[in-house]
Amino acid sequence: GFPAAADPVIVLPGSLGRGSWCNEHDAIHKRLDIIEEKVIKTVEHLESEVKSLLNIINETTSNIPIAPGTPLIDIFDGKY
């Protein structure tokens, strides 16, 4: 009298077979998506700040008169 025990059990992908590892995997991906979004926003903000600073430097230095023959100093040459 146990015909149900003889019936095959069908487990569809993504149904009963989902374990806690799958939930953890989903949670990690959600956290990574949030981190990615924050990184993108931070980079965009930093790009804006750099452009603003470069504009300020350009405006400030464009009014400085330089006498002919004055040697120019490269501030990025590594000699501090």
Disulfide bonds with the S-S distance in Angstrom:
none
